[in-house]
Amino acid sequence: MPEGEEPELAGVLATQLGRGERETRLSLSRALIALGEVIMPTLRAAMTDLDPRVRQHAIATERLSRDPDAGFEFAIEEAKRIVALGTTGQEG
């Protein structure tokens, strides 16, 4: 990918957040994380999406980017709890 196009690609990939089964979501999360810090504004925006699946996936991707050893299942379960509580988890 040409240097500098990462934010645009992150935006395109983010349109797919919340879609597919576990393997598809994990693959998308990994692709986003591989783009580096440029994904953070896109993920933060997705964390406020009206669709709870999009919010959960964005939160899980952000968690996974901070702690890759935690695992995707843990990140998804944590994201579900956060969405159910009605926060993005960014407050603390």
Secondary structure, 3 states (H helix, E strand, C coil): CCCCCHHHHHHHHHCCCCCCCHHHHHHHHHHHHHCHHHHHHHHHHHCCCCCHHHHHHHHHHHHHHHCHHHCHHHHHHHHHHHHHHCCCCCCC
